[in-house]
Amino acid sequence: MAALPKKKRVMRSLKIGEISAVDVPANEHATAPLMKSAHGAEGLSIAKTREAYSKQANEAATMRAECEAMYEKRVATIEVNEKCSRSDAYGKAASDAFAIQCYELAERCRDREAAARELLMRLGDV
């Protein structure tokens, strides 16, 4: 009896329930890339991936700078309104909701930028 030809399987959809990746423990906002590439097009896909990560890093750096500027502006506003020193204004900004949001957003942007730059360095090794 002749063997039946194997049917070619094509993945039509993919559902991921959970992804676990630990590069640095307790890194709350860490991202792990999932890359799909066609065979024979490695150079092209790496170039596109490098371009995408470069764009992401630049956008994160721009947003981080804007958030840091908003935070510094808020501290300056507190300094003027409260008629206090700059160091006291930083202390009062620690309990100001808007200043806290600006600071935390700047930290997240800094993490995104660092992650994208690290991935760019790793792609340079490929």
C-alpha positions in Angstrom: 0.0 0.0 0.0 1.5 3.4 -1.0 1.9 6.1 1.5 -0.5 9.0 1.1 1.2 12.3 0.5 1.4 14.4 3.6 -0.9 17.4 3.6 0.8 20.7 3.9 -0.2 22.5 7.0 -0.7 26.2 6.9 -1.2 28.2 10.1 -4.2 30.5 9.5 -4.4 32.0 13.0 -2.4 32.1 16.2 -3.8 32.6 19.7 -1.3 33.2 22.5 -2.7 33.0 26.0 0.4 33.9 27.9 4.0 34.7 27.2 6.7 34.5 29.9 10.1 35.9 29.3 12.5 36.8 32.1 15.6 38.8 31.1 15.8 40.9 34.2 13.8 39.8 37.2 11.0 42.1 38.4 11.1 44.2 35.3 7.4 45.2 35.3 7.2 46.9 31.9 9.6 44.6 30.0 8.7 43.6 26.4 9.7 40.5 24.6 9.7 40.6 20.8 8.0 37.9 18.7 9.5 37.9 15.2 8.3 36.0 12.2 10.4 35.8 9.1 10.3 34.0 5.8 13.1 31.7 4.9 15.5 33.3 2.5 14.6 36.8 3.4 16.6 37.1 6.6 18.5 40.2 5.6 15.4 42.1 4.5 13.5 41.3 7.6 16.4 42.2 9.9 16.7 45.5 8.1 13.0 46.2 8.6 13.2 45.1 12.2 16.2 47.3 12.9 14.4 50.2 11.3 11.3 49.6 13.4 13.3 49.4 16.6 15.2 52.5 15.7 12.0 54.4 15.1 10.5 53.1 18.4 13.6 54.1 20.3 13.5 57.6 18.8 9.8 58.0 19.5 10.4 56.9 23.1 13.3 59.3 23.5 11.2 62.2 22.2 8.3 61.3 24.5 10.6 60.9 27.5 12.1 64.4 26.9 8.6 65.9 26.7 7.5 64.2 29.9 10.6 65.3 31.7 10.1 68.8 30.5 6.4 68.7 31.8 7.7 67.4 35.2 10.3 70.2 35.4 7.7 72.8 34.5 5.3 71.5 37.2 8.1 71.6 39.7 8.9 75.2 38.7 5.1 76.1 39.0 5.1 74.6 42.5 8.2 76.6 43.4 6.6 79.9 42.3 3.1 79.2 43.7 4.3 77.9 47.1 7.2 80.4 47.3 9.7 77.7 48.3 13.1 76.5 47.2 13.7 74.3 44.3 14.5 71.3 46.5 11.4 71.8 48.5 9.4 72.0 45.3 10.7 68.6 44.3 9.6 67.3 47.7 6.1 68.7 47.2 6.0 67.3 43.6 6.3 63.9 45.1 2.7 64.3 46.4 1.3 66.2 43.3 -0.8 63.8 41.1 0.2 65.5 37.8 3.9 65.6 38.6 3.8 61.9 39.7 2.1 60.9 36.4 4.7 62.9 34.3 7.6 61.3 36.3 6.2 57.8 35.9 5.5 58.2 32.2 9.0 59.5 31.7 10.4 56.4 33.5 8.3 54.1 31.3 9.5 55.9 28.1 13.1 55.6 29.4 12.6 51.8 29.8 11.0 51.5 26.3 13.9 53.4 24.8 16.5 51.3 26.6 14.7 48.1 25.5 14.6 49.2 21.9 18.3 50.2 21.9 19.3 46.9 23.5 17.4 45.0 20.8 19.1 47.1 18.2 22.5 46.1 19.7 21.4 42.5 19.6 20.3 42.7 16.0 23.8 44.1 15.2 25.2 40.8 16.3 23.0 38.7 13.9 
